């Protein structure tokens, strides 16, 4: 049993970023359904929440994360910590692990 009710109740710490992969299409343009085992995982995701950032060791200032909720990002092919909330799966990455922001 999970104590998390929604992704919004999960607040990442430090420079961590909570993302949800974009869902791949399960049907072609002509209406043919693609079997689940043949559907590829996309390396694009939407940022759900981002932590406040890291503390600079010398000055003590907070270095904010470079992403904010709603940003579209490019993920590496592996890594991240999986978090399951209900039926949905999310991933936690360090800010520096995310490859790019998509504009």
Secondary structure by P-SEA (a helix, b strand, c coil): cccccccccccccccbbbbbccccccccccccccccccbbbbcbbbbcccccccccccccccccccccccccccccccccbbbbcccbbbbbbcccccccccc
